[in-house]
Amino acid sequence: MQTLNTKKDLTHWRANVDEDSIAWLRLQTDNKSVNVLTHAVMAELESLIDQLESSEGLTGVGLLSGKAGGFIYGADIHEFETLKTADDVSEHMMYVHSLFNRIEALPVPSCVGVDGIAVGGGLEIALVFDRLFVTSSPKTKLGFPEVNLGIMPGYGGTGRAYCRIGTKAVLDMMVSGRPLGSQDAITTGLADEMVDNTDDLERAMREWILGCKREKPTLTQLETTPDAKAIAAARDKYLKRVRADHTPAPAAIIDHVENFGRDKAAMSAGEIDIFPNLMVGNASKNLRRVFYLTDAVRKSARGVSGIERLHVVGAGVMGGDIAAIGAMAGLDVTLTDMNEAAIKNAIARAAELFERRLKNEDKVSAASARLRSDPDGYGAADADLIIEAVAEKLDVKQAVFQNLEKVCKTGAILATNTSAIPLEDIAAALKAPERLIGMHFFNPVPVLPLVEVIWSKYSDQDMVNRGMQFAGQIGKMPIRCKSAPGFLVNRALLPYIFKAIEAVAGGENADHIDEALVDFGMPMGPVELADQIGLDVCLDAGIVLGIAPAAKTLLDEKCKAGTIGRKSGSGFYEWDGNQAIRARQSQDPSVMATIAKNMLSPMIEECRQAVDEQIVDSADSADAGMIFGIGFPGFRGGPLNWAEQH
């Protein structure tokens, strides 16, 4: 085999010309666990393109990953930060566009083989080639997730994808950010041919190249005019609850397809007029911050927890859902409760969750088999981790753990799902208080990703670390917190809610407050959230954590009247099922901004104090906790990040 005569040694690529005169390029980004398109990768690619263009007698060109189990995960997001201005971004884009255009213009047939992840720039480089092969592996995913970073495809991928799959499919890919599996990629026309596995890729690519007999195929554009109905449908589907001044990328993507869809090359080139301003804007900067926070949290949960058997005490909504997601993640789970009907109901809810999430009969059956009713609590003796999710009463929790300590095996972790009770108080009932940690899940457990992993002055830090790893094992985002009233999220969330209730007690309009916070980007306003949680629950928490007299008096009145929110059908609002009946009236933007800033002030102050008191490790942890725990808008980067900017 002949190696391409490159002018310098390659660090990130392997390249050779085989006995059939096919040039094979294999990317293996150095010092990275997966392939990403760094600036250094692009520089070496340029030298390879120089050689390909000057080589005579080539039969074709094939691109594969040199790393097993993945193709290319896109551009190196960390290098985005080196591009300080829109002009810097434009210059970089023009450079990459020129490289990709040169590959597309090679006079011989070219193809690419994808096994694993090909997203963002990874999909964009794949689309440059004449024919796209994929494996049938469920791990093979093709997509444009850039919208999640407040941007759009920027390496020419918009035009090339549009050319292949048309208006509706390309908008769905780019605006949702959801990837396509192999079969969907074939069905839409994004990919051309599917093989069974990675071992078949090179063979199939070779056969196709040789079958072309050095004749480059002509690609026909699927649509020459954007589908107006598909564009209108996309606006209706994706822009209803998204504001361009908050996150401009979705609207910009739809406008881009509408304005440039007439021509593949014009559409790809048109990215350079839009992408740079998106990337240097606040939304993208803050969403990239969320990406880094997410990455850091996931890294904190890496490692082998050693937990295979989970025992959950308490089969209410919280305990039942914890048991269900444990079984869904592959753990053997036993669920106990004094009320056998509660266990039965929890297992029925779990079955519905498995059907909804797993969508495969064998996987559903396996998950169901792993979740077992255990009314006598025998599973505690074999469990590696026992999670208590009973009533939020100290004496009840202490009694539960005293009984568990008598039967659990050496090395088993005892965890409480308390939302506010200091761990030291619960641990006082144990002979070995170092075994107790907190694992505070958030309701609804299958939806909200955060778990606060709590440690006390007694806690064995190895068990705390294993608790972090367990959270990662079941697909959650753990934040390490020191035991203190309210931990992080409730400590910061409840004063925000109480501030709003105090304002209502003082005569302010609840709907105006809520609409101001929704306008800010919160999933719902603080008054509606109080109704959703339950005014009785808010009052109980306020008595423990502190609450202004006016807010306490108003909550007292409503609780005594039985109007405790959604679950009673009436609270601050009347409720129609799960929907609060409120006017949702917008006001002057400056008025709404002032209300939002005022209402958020106690949340920000509590987050600052949590950092100062080392309840959490850093401001990043505080911001991550509020984003993953209460849905603080990612495009604002977290409460402390937003406060710094304002």
C-alpha positions as CSV (number, residue, x, y, z in Angstrom):
1,M,0.0,0.0,0.0
2,Q,1.2,3.5,-0.8
3,T,1.0,6.2,1.8
4,L,0.0,9.7,0.5
5,N,3.1,11.8,0.2
6,T,2.2,14.5,2.7
7,K,4.5,17.4,3.4
8,K,4.5,16.8,7.1
9,D,3.9,14.0,9.5
10,L,0.2,13.5,10.4
11,T,-0.9,13.5,14.0
12,H,-4.6,13.2,13.5
13,W,-5.0,11.3,10.3
14,R,-3.9,8.1,8.7
15,A,-3.9,8.1,4.9
16,N,-2.9,5.6,2.2
17,V,-3.6,4.6,-1.3
18,D,-4.4,0.8,-1.7
19,E,-3.8,-1.6,-4.5
20,D,-7.0,-0.5,-6.3
21,S,-5.7,3.1,-6.3
22,I,-8.4,4.1,-3.7
23,A,-7.2,6.8,-1.3
24,W,-8.4,6.1,2.3
25,L,-8.5,8.8,4.9
26,R,-9.0,7.8,8.6
27,L,-9.5,10.4,11.3
28,Q,-8.2,9.6,14.7
29,T,-8.1,12.9,16.6
30,D,-5.0,12.8,18.9
31,N,-5.4,13.2,22.7
32,K,-9.2,13.0,22.4
33,S,-11.4,10.1,23.4
34,V,-13.6,10.7,20.3
35,N,-13.0,12.4,16.9
36,V,-13.6,16.1,16.8
37,L,-12.7,18.6,14.1
38,T,-10.1,20.7,15.8
39,H,-8.2,23.5,14.0
40,A,-5.2,21.2,13.9
41,V,-7.4,18.4,12.3
42,M,-8.5,20.9,9.6
43,A,-4.9,22.0,8.9
44,E,-3.8,18.4,8.3
45,L,-6.9,17.8,6.2
46,E,-5.8,20.7,4.0
47,S,-2.5,19.1,3.4
48,L,-4.3,15.8,2.5
49,I,-6.6,17.6,0.1
50,D,-3.5,19.2,-1.6
51,Q,-2.1,15.7,-2.2
52,L,-5.5,14.3,-3.4
53,E,-5.8,17.1,-5.9
54,S,-2.3,16.5,-7.3
55,S,-2.4,12.7,-7.3
56,E,-2.9,11.1,-10.7
57,G,-4.7,7.8,-11.3
58,L,-6.8,7.7,-8.2
59,T,-9.9,5.5,-8.5
60,G,-11.8,7.2,-5.7
61,V,-11.6,8.5,-2.1
62,G,-13.1,7.0,1.1
63,L,-13.3,8.5,4.6
64,L,-13.6,6.4,7.7
65,S,-13.1,6.9,11.4
66,G,-9.8,5.6,12.8
67,K,-11.4,5.2,16.2
68,A,-13.7,2.3,17.0
69,G,-17.3,3.0,17.9
70,G,-17.8,6.5,16.6
71,F,-17.4,8.7,13.6
72,I,-17.0,12.4,14.3
73,Y,-18.7,14.4,17.1
74,G,-18.4,17.7,15.3
75,A,-16.2,20.7,15.9
76,D,-14.3,21.1,19.1
77,I,-16.6,23.4,21.1
78,H,-13.8,24.5,23.4
79,E,-12.1,26.0,20.4
80,F,-15.2,28.2,19.8
81,E,-13.9,30.4,22.6
82,T,-10.8,31.3,20.6
83,L,-13.0,33.0,18.0
84,K,-13.7,36.3,19.8
85,T,-15.5,38.3,17.1
86,A,-18.0,37.7,14.3
87,D,-15.1,38.4,11.8
88,D,-13.0,35.7,13.5
89,V,-15.9,33.3,13.1
90,S,-16.5,34.3,9.4
91,E,-12.8,33.8,8.6
92,H,-12.7,30.3,10.1
93,M,-16.0,29.3,8.4
94,M,-14.7,30.5,5.0
95,Y,-11.6,28.4,5.5
96,V,-13.5,25.2,6.3
97,H,-16.0,25.9,3.5
98,S,-13.2,26.1,1.1
99,L,-11.8,22.8,2.3
100,F,-15.1,21.0,2.1
101,N,-15.9,22.5,-1.3
102,R,-12.5,21.2,-2.6
103,I,-13.4,17.7,-1.3
104,E,-16.8,17.9,-3.0
105,A,-15.1,19.0,-6.3
106,L,-12.6,16.1,-6.4
107,P,-12.8,14.6,-9.9
108,V,-13.2,11.0,-8.7
109,P,-16.0,9.3,-6.8
110,S,-15.9,9.8,-3.0
111,C,-17.7,8.1,-0.2
112,V,-17.8,8.1,3.6
113,G,-18.6,5.3,6.1
114,V,-20.3,6.2,9.4
115,D,-20.5,3.8,12.3
116,G,-21.5,5.6,15.5
117,I,-22.1,9.3,16.1
118,A,-21.9,11.8,13.2
119,V,-23.3,15.0,14.4
120,G,-22.7,18.7,13.8
121,G,-19.5,19.2,11.8
122,G,-19.2,15.4,11.7
123,L,-22.3,15.1,9.6
124,E,-21.4,18.2,7.6
125,I,-18.1,16.6,6.5
126,A,-19.9,13.3,5.7
127,L,-22.3,15.1,3.4
128,V,-19.4,16.5,1.4
129,F,-18.9,13.0,-0.1
130,D,-20.8,11.6,-3.0
131,R,-22.2,8.6,-1.2
132,L,-22.9,8.1,2.5
133,F,-22.8,4.6,4.0
134,V,-24.1,3.9,7.5
135,T,-24.1,0.8,9.7
136,S,-27.3,-0.6,11.1
137,S,-26.0,-0.2,14.7
138,P,-28.5,1.5,17.1
139,K,-25.5,3.6,18.1
140,T,-25.2,5.1,14.7
141,K,-26.8,8.6,14.8
142,L,-26.7,11.4,12.3
143,G,-27.8,14.9,13.4
144,F,-27.5,18.6,13.7
145,P,-27.6,19.4,17.4
146,E,-26.2,23.0,17.0
147,V,-29.5,24.6,17.9
148,N,-28.8,23.4,21.5
149,L,-25.8,25.7,21.5
150,G,-27.7,28.6,20.1
151,I,-26.2,28.2,16.6
152,M,-26.9,26.4,13.3
153,P,-24.8,24.2,11.0
154,G,-22.0,26.3,9.8
155,Y,-19.7,24.2,7.6
156,G,-22.0,24.1,4.6
157,G,-24.3,21.3,6.0
158,T,-27.5,23.2,5.6
159,G,-27.4,23.2,1.8
160,R,-26.0,19.8,1.4
161,A,-28.7,18.2,3.7
162,Y,-31.5,20.3,2.1
163,C,-30.3,19.0,-1.3
164,R,-30.8,15.4,-0.1
165,I,-33.9,15.5,2.1
166,G,-35.9,18.6,1.4
167,T,-37.5,21.4,3.4
168,K,-39.5,19.5,6.1
169,A,-36.9,16.9,7.0
170,V,-34.1,19.3,7.1
171,L,-36.0,21.8,9.3
172,D,-37.0,19.0,11.7
173,M,-33.4,18.0,12.0
174,M,-31.9,21.4,12.5
175,V,-34.6,23.1,14.7
176,S,-35.3,20.1,16.9
177,G,-31.7,19.1,17.2
178,R,-32.7,15.5,17.4
179,P,-30.6,13.0,15.5
180,L,-31.7,10.3,13.1
181,G,-31.0,6.6,13.4
182,S,-29.6,4.6,10.5
183,Q,-33.0,3.5,9.1
184,D,-34.5,7.0,9.3
185,A,-31.4,8.4,7.6
186,I,-31.9,5.9,4.7
187,T,-35.6,6.6,4.5
188,T,-35.3,10.3,4.3
189,G,-32.4,10.1,1.8
190,L,-29.8,11.6,4.2
191,A,-27.8,8.4,3.9
192,D,-27.5,6.2,0.8
193,E,-26.7,2.7,1.8
194,M,-26.8,0.7,5.1
195,V,-24.5,-2.2,6.0
196,D,-24.7,-4.5,9.0
197,N,-21.5,-3.5,10.9
198,T,-18.3,-1.6,10.8
199,D,-16.5,-4.6,9.2
200,D,-18.7,-4.3,6.2
201,L,-18.2,-0.6,5.6
202,E,-14.9,-0.6,3.8
203,R,-15.9,-3.6,1.6
204,A,-19.2,-1.9,0.6
205,M,-17.4,1.5,0.0
206,R,-14.7,-0.3,-2.2
207,E,-17.3,-2.1,-4.3
208,W,-19.2,1.2,-4.9
209,I,-16.1,3.1,-5.9
210,L,-14.9,0.4,-8.2
211,G,-18.4,0.2,-9.7
212,C,-18.2,3.9,-10.6
213,K,-15.2,3.3,-12.9
214,R,-13.7,6.6,-12.0
215,E,-16.9,8.4,-13.1
216,K,-18.1,10.9,-10.5
217,P,-21.9,10.6,-9.9
218,T,-24.2,13.6,-10.3
219,L,-26.3,14.5,-7.3
220,T,-29.7,15.9,-8.0
221,Q,-31.2,18.4,-5.7
222,L,-34.5,17.0,-4.2
223,E,-36.3,20.4,-4.1
224,T,-35.5,23.5,-6.0
225,T,-38.0,25.7,-4.2
226,P,-38.6,25.6,-0.4
227,D,-41.9,24.0,0.6
228,A,-43.9,27.0,1.9
229,K,-46.3,24.7,3.8
230,A,-43.4,22.9,5.5
231,I,-41.9,26.2,6.5
232,A,-45.2,27.5,7.9
233,A,-45.7,24.2,9.8
234,A,-42.2,24.5,11.3
235,R,-42.8,28.0,12.5
236,D,-46.0,26.9,14.1
237,K,-44.4,23.8,15.7
238,Y,-41.1,25.2,16.9
239,L,-41.6,28.9,17.5
240,K,-44.7,28.9,19.6
241,R,-42.8,29.0,22.9
242,V,-39.5,30.2,21.7
243,R,-38.7,33.9,21.5
244,A,-36.1,35.2,19.0
245,D,-34.7,37.7,21.5
246,H,-34.1,34.8,23.9
247,T,-32.8,32.1,21.5
248,P,-32.6,33.4,18.0
249,A,-31.3,30.3,16.4
250,P,-34.6,28.4,15.7
251,A,-36.1,31.4,13.9
252,A,-32.8,32.1,12.0
253,I,-32.7,28.5,10.8
254,I,-36.2,28.6,9.4
255,D,-35.6,32.0,7.8
256,H,-32.4,30.6,6.3
257,V,-34.1,27.7,4.6
258,E,-36.9,29.9,3.3
259,N,-34.4,32.5,1.9
260,F,-31.8,30.2,0.4
261,G,-33.5,26.9,-0.3
262,R,-33.6,27.5,-4.0
263,D,-30.0,26.5,-4.4
264,K,-27.7,24.1,-2.5
265,A,-24.5,26.2,-2.9
266,A,-26.2,29.5,-2.1
267,M,-27.7,27.9,1.0
268,S,-24.4,26.6,2.3
269,A,-22.6,29.9,1.5
270,G,-25.5,31.8,3.2
271,E,-24.5,30.3,6.6
272,I,-21.6,32.7,6.7
273,D,-24.0,35.7,6.8
274,I,-25.9,34.3,9.8
275,F,-23.8,31.9,11.9
276,P,-21.1,34.4,13.2
277,N,-23.6,36.7,14.9
278,L,-25.4,33.7,16.4
279,M,-22.2,32.4,17.8
280,V,-20.9,35.6,19.4
281,G,-24.4,36.4,20.8
282,N,-25.3,36.0,24.5
283,A,-27.6,33.1,23.9
284,S,-24.9,30.9,22.4
285,K,-22.3,31.9,24.9
286,N,-24.7,31.0,27.7
287,L,-25.8,27.7,26.1
288,R,-22.2,26.8,25.6
289,R,-21.7,27.4,29.3
290,V,-24.6,25.0,29.9
291,F,-22.8,22.5,27.7
292,Y,-19.6,22.8,29.8
293,L,-21.6,22.6,33.0
294,T,-23.3,19.4,31.7
295,D,-20.0,17.9,30.7
296,A,-18.5,18.7,34.1
297,V,-21.4,17.2,36.0
298,R,-21.3,14.0,33.9
299,K,-17.6,13.7,34.5
300,S,-18.2,14.0,38.3
301,A,-20.5,10.9,38.0
302,R,-18.1,8.7,36.1
303,G,-16.8,5.5,37.6
304,V,-18.0,2.2,38.8
305,S,-20.5,2.5,41.7
306,G,-20.5,-1.2,42.5
307,I,-24.3,-0.9,42.9
308,E,-26.3,-3.7,41.2
309,R,-29.1,-4.2,43.7
310,L,-31.3,-1.3,44.8
311,H,-33.9,-1.4,47.6
312,V,-36.4,1.4,47.9
313,V,-38.5,2.1,51.0
314,G,-41.6,4.0,50.3
315,A,-43.8,3.3,47.2
316,G,-45.4,6.7,46.9
317,V,-44.9,8.7,43.7
318,M,-41.3,9.6,44.5
319,G,-40.2,6.2,45.8
320,G,-42.0,4.3,43.1
321,D,-40.5,6.5,40.3
322,I,-37.0,6.1,41.8
323,A,-37.5,2.3,41.8
324,A,-38.7,2.5,38.2
325,I,-35.8,4.4,36.7
326,G,-33.4,2.1,38.6
327,A,-35.0,-0.9,37.0
328,M,-35.0,0.8,33.6
329,A,-31.2,1.5,34.0
330,G,-30.5,-2.3,34.5
331,L,-30.6,-2.6,38.3
332,D,-32.3,-5.3,40.3
333,V,-34.8,-3.4,42.3
334,T,-37.1,-4.3,45.3
335,L,-39.8,-1.9,46.4
336,T,-41.3,-2.0,49.8
337,D,-44.1,-0.1,51.6
338,M,-46.4,-0.8,54.6
339,N,-49.3,-0.3,52.1
340,E,-49.2,-3.1,49.5
341,A,-51.7,-1.2,47.3
342,A,-49.1,1.6,47.0
343,I,-46.5,-0.9,45.7
344,K,-49.0,-2.3,43.2
345,N,-49.9,1.2,42.0
346,A,-46.2,2.1,41.7
347,I,-45.4,-1.0,39.6
348,A,-48.4,-0.2,37.3
349,R,-47.0,3.3,36.8
350,A,-43.6,1.9,36.2
351,A,-45.0,-0.4,33.5
352,E,-46.5,2.6,31.7
353,L,-43.1,4.4,31.9
354,F,-41.3,1.4,30.5
355,E,-43.7,1.2,27.5
356,R,-43.3,4.9,26.9
357,R,-39.5,5.1,27.2
358,L,-38.2,1.7,26.0
359,K,-40.5,1.1,23.1
360,N,-39.3,-2.4,22.7
361,E,-41.2,-5.5,24.0
362,D,-38.1,-7.4,25.2
363,K,-36.6,-4.4,26.9
364,V,-40.0,-3.6,28.6
365,S,-40.3,-7.2,29.8
366,A,-36.7,-7.2,31.1
367,A,-37.2,-3.9,33.0
368,S,-40.5,-5.2,34.5
369,A,-38.8,-8.4,35.6
370,R,-36.1,-6.4,37.4
371,L,-38.7,-4.4,39.5
372,R,-40.1,-6.6,42.2
373,S,-42.8,-6.1,44.9
374,D,-41.3,-6.6,48.3
375,P,-43.9,-5.8,51.0
376,D,-41.9,-7.6,53.7
377,G,-38.7,-5.7,52.9
378,Y,-36.5,-8.8,52.4
379,G,-34.6,-7.1,49.6
380,A,-32.8,-4.8,52.1
381,A,-30.5,-7.6,53.1
382,D,-29.0,-8.0,49.7
383,A,-29.1,-4.4,48.5
384,D,-26.0,-2.4,47.6
385,L,-27.9,0.8,48.0
386,I,-31.1,1.4,50.0
387,I,-33.0,4.6,49.3
388,E,-35.7,5.8,51.8
389,A,-38.5,7.9,50.4
390,V,-41.1,8.0,53.2
391,A,-42.9,10.9,54.9
392,E,-40.9,14.0,55.5
393,K,-40.9,13.5,59.3
394,L,-37.7,13.1,61.3
395,D,-39.0,10.4,63.7
396,V,-40.4,8.3,60.8
397,K,-37.1,8.5,58.9
398,Q,-35.1,7.7,62.0
399,A,-37.2,4.6,62.7
400,V,-36.8,3.4,59.1
401,F,-33.1,3.6,59.2
402,Q,-32.8,2.0,62.6
403,N,-34.6,-1.0,61.2
404,L,-32.6,-1.0,58.0
405,E,-29.3,-0.9,59.8
406,K,-30.1,-4.2,61.6
407,V,-30.6,-6.1,58.3
408,C,-28.5,-4.5,55.6
409,K,-25.2,-6.0,54.6
410,T,-21.8,-4.5,55.4
411,G,-20.8,-1.9,52.8
412,A,-24.4,-1.1,51.8
413,I,-25.1,2.6,51.4
414,L,-28.1,4.0,53.2
415,A,-29.6,7.1,51.4
416,T,-32.4,9.4,52.3
417,N,-34.5,11.3,49.8
418,T,-35.2,14.0,52.3
419,S,-35.7,17.4,50.7
420,A,-34.8,19.5,53.7
421,I,-34.1,17.6,57.0
422,P,-30.4,17.9,57.9
423,L,-28.6,14.5,57.5
424,E,-27.0,14.9,60.9
425,D,-30.4,14.7,62.6
426,I,-31.4,11.5,60.7
427,A,-28.0,10.0,61.3
428,A,-28.2,10.5,65.0
429,A,-30.4,7.4,65.2
430,L,-27.7,5.2,63.6
431,K,-24.9,3.2,65.1
432,A,-22.8,3.8,62.0
433,P,-23.9,7.4,60.9
434,E,-21.1,7.4,58.3
435,R,-23.2,5.1,56.1
436,L,-25.9,7.7,55.6
437,I,-25.9,10.0,52.6
438,G,-28.6,12.0,51.0
439,M,-30.0,11.4,47.5
440,H,-32.6,14.2,46.8
441,F,-34.5,13.5,43.6
442,F,-36.9,16.0,42.1
443,N,-40.5,15.4,41.1
444,P,-41.3,14.1,38.5
445,V,-38.3,11.8,38.8
446,P,-38.4,10.4,35.2
447,V,-38.3,13.9,33.8
448,L,-36.1,16.1,36.0
449,P,-32.4,15.2,35.7
450,L,-31.0,16.6,38.9
451,V,-30.1,14.6,42.0
452,E,-28.5,16.4,45.0
453,V,-26.1,14.0,46.6
454,I,-25.8,15.2,50.2
455,W,-23.0,14.6,52.6
456,S,-22.9,15.3,56.4
457,K,-20.1,15.7,58.8
458,Y,-20.4,12.0,59.4
459,S,-20.6,10.7,55.8
460,D,-18.1,8.3,54.4
461,Q,-16.8,10.2,51.4
462,D,-16.3,7.0,49.4
463,M,-20.0,6.3,49.8
464,V,-20.8,9.9,48.7
465,N,-18.6,9.3,45.6
466,R,-20.4,6.0,44.9
467,G,-23.7,7.9,45.3
468,M,-22.5,10.3,42.6
469,Q,-21.6,7.4,40.4
470,F,-24.9,5.7,41.0
471,A,-26.7,8.9,39.9
472,G,-24.7,8.8,36.6
473,Q,-25.5,5.1,36.3
474,I,-29.2,5.8,36.2
475,G,-28.8,8.7,33.8
476,K,-29.1,11.6,36.3
477,M,-27.1,14.8,36.8
478,P,-25.7,14.8,40.4
479,I,-24.6,17.9,42.3
480,R,-22.6,17.3,45.5
481,C,-24.1,19.3,48.4
482,K,-23.2,19.7,52.1
483,S,-26.0,19.0,54.5
484,A,-27.8,22.2,55.4
485,P,-31.4,23.3,55.5
486,G,-32.8,23.1,52.0
487,F,-29.5,22.0,50.6
488,L,-29.1,24.0,47.3
489,V,-32.2,24.0,45.2
490,N,-34.9,24.3,47.9
491,R,-32.8,26.8,49.8
492,A,-32.7,29.0,46.6
493,L,-36.1,28.2,45.2
494,L,-38.4,28.7,48.2
495,P,-37.3,32.3,49.0
496,Y,-38.0,33.1,45.4
497,I,-41.5,31.6,45.7
498,F,-42.1,33.3,49.1
499,K,-41.0,36.6,47.7
500,A,-43.7,36.3,45.0
501,I,-46.4,35.3,47.6
502,E,-45.4,38.2,49.8
503,A,-45.8,40.5,46.9
504,V,-49.3,39.1,46.2
505,A,-50.1,39.5,49.9
506,G,-49.1,43.1,49.5
507,G,-51.5,43.6,46.6
508,E,-49.5,42.8,43.5
509,N,-51.2,40.9,40.7
510,A,-50.1,37.2,40.7
511,D,-50.6,36.8,36.9
512,H,-48.4,39.8,36.3
513,I,-45.6,38.3,38.4
514,D,-45.9,34.9,36.7
515,E,-46.0,36.3,33.2
516,A,-42.9,38.4,34.0
517,L,-41.0,35.3,35.0
518,V,-42.2,33.3,32.0
519,D,-41.2,36.2,29.8
520,F,-37.8,35.9,31.5
521,G,-37.6,32.3,30.4
522,M,-38.7,30.3,33.5
523,P,-40.9,27.3,32.8
524,M,-43.6,28.8,34.9
525,G,-44.0,31.7,37.3
526,P,-43.4,31.4,41.1
527,V,-47.0,31.8,42.1
528,E,-48.2,29.1,39.7
529,L,-45.3,26.9,40.8
530,A,-46.4,27.3,44.4
531,D,-49.9,26.1,43.4
532,Q,-48.3,23.2,41.5
533,I,-46.2,22.1,44.5
534,G,-49.0,22.5,46.9
535,L,-49.5,25.5,49.3
536,D,-49.5,23.2,52.3
537,V,-46.1,21.8,51.2
538,C,-44.8,25.3,50.7
539,L,-46.1,26.4,54.2
540,D,-44.5,23.4,55.9
541,A,-41.2,24.1,54.2
542,G,-41.4,27.8,55.0
543,I,-41.8,27.0,58.7
544,V,-38.6,24.9,58.6
545,L,-36.5,27.2,56.3
546,G,-38.0,30.6,57.1
547,I,-40.8,32.7,55.5
548,A,-41.9,36.3,55.7
549,P,-44.9,36.9,58.0
550,A,-47.1,38.3,55.3
551,A,-46.5,35.2,53.0
552,K,-47.0,32.9,56.0
553,T,-50.3,34.5,56.9
554,L,-51.6,34.2,53.3
555,L,-50.6,30.6,53.0
556,D,-52.1,29.8,56.4
557,E,-55.4,31.3,55.3
558,K,-55.5,29.3,52.0
559,C,-54.5,26.1,53.7
560,K,-57.2,26.5,56.4
561,A,-59.7,27.1,53.6
562,G,-58.6,24.0,51.8
563,T,-57.5,25.9,48.7
564,I,-54.0,24.4,48.5
565,G,-53.3,24.6,44.8
566,R,-53.6,22.2,41.8
567,K,-54.4,19.1,43.9
568,S,-57.4,20.8,45.4
569,G,-58.5,22.5,42.2
570,S,-58.0,25.9,43.6
571,G,-55.1,27.9,45.1
572,F,-53.9,31.3,43.9
573,Y,-55.5,30.2,40.6
574,E,-58.4,28.0,39.7
575,W,-57.2,24.8,38.0
576,D,-58.5,22.9,35.1
577,G,-56.8,19.5,35.6
578,N,-53.1,20.3,35.3
579,Q,-53.7,23.7,33.7
580,A,-53.8,26.9,35.8
581,I,-56.5,29.3,34.6
582,R,-54.8,32.6,34.4
583,A,-54.9,35.6,32.1
584,R,-51.3,35.4,30.9
585,Q,-51.3,39.1,30.1
586,S,-48.0,40.6,28.9
587,Q,-47.0,44.1,30.1
588,D,-44.5,46.6,29.1
589,P,-41.1,44.8,28.6
590,S,-39.3,47.1,31.0
591,V,-42.0,46.6,33.7
592,M,-41.7,42.8,33.3
593,A,-37.9,42.9,33.4
594,T,-38.1,44.9,36.7
595,I,-40.5,42.4,38.2
596,A,-38.3,39.5,37.2
597,K,-35.2,41.0,38.6
598,N,-36.9,41.8,41.9
599,M,-38.4,38.3,42.2
600,L,-35.1,36.6,41.4
601,S,-33.0,38.5,43.9
602,P,-33.5,36.1,46.8
603,M,-32.7,33.1,44.6
604,I,-29.5,34.7,43.5
605,E,-28.5,35.7,47.0
606,E,-29.1,32.2,48.4
607,C,-27.0,30.7,45.6
608,R,-24.2,33.1,46.4
609,Q,-24.4,32.2,50.1
610,A,-24.5,28.5,49.2
611,V,-21.2,29.0,47.4
612,D,-19.7,31.1,50.2
613,E,-20.7,28.5,52.8
614,Q,-19.3,25.7,50.6
615,I,-22.7,24.0,50.5
616,V,-21.8,23.4,46.9
617,D,-18.3,23.3,45.3
618,S,-18.5,26.4,43.1
619,A,-20.7,28.9,41.4
620,D,-20.7,26.5,38.4
621,S,-22.3,23.9,40.6
622,A,-24.9,26.4,41.9
623,D,-25.8,27.4,38.4
624,A,-25.9,23.8,37.2
625,G,-28.2,22.8,40.1
626,M,-30.7,25.5,39.3
627,I,-30.7,24.8,35.6
628,F,-31.1,21.0,36.0
629,G,-33.3,21.2,39.1
630,I,-35.8,24.0,38.4
631,G,-35.4,24.7,34.7
632,F,-33.6,28.1,35.1
633,P,-33.3,29.2,31.5
634,G,-30.2,27.7,29.9
635,F,-29.8,30.6,27.5
636,R,-29.1,32.8,30.6
637,G,-26.4,30.5,31.8
638,G,-27.7,30.1,35.4
639,P,-28.7,32.6,38.1
640,L,-25.2,33.6,39.2
641,N,-24.0,33.9,35.6
642,W,-27.0,36.0,34.7
643,A,-26.5,38.2,37.8
644,E,-22.9,38.9,36.8
645,Q,-24.1,40.1,33.4
646,H,-26.8,42.3,34.9
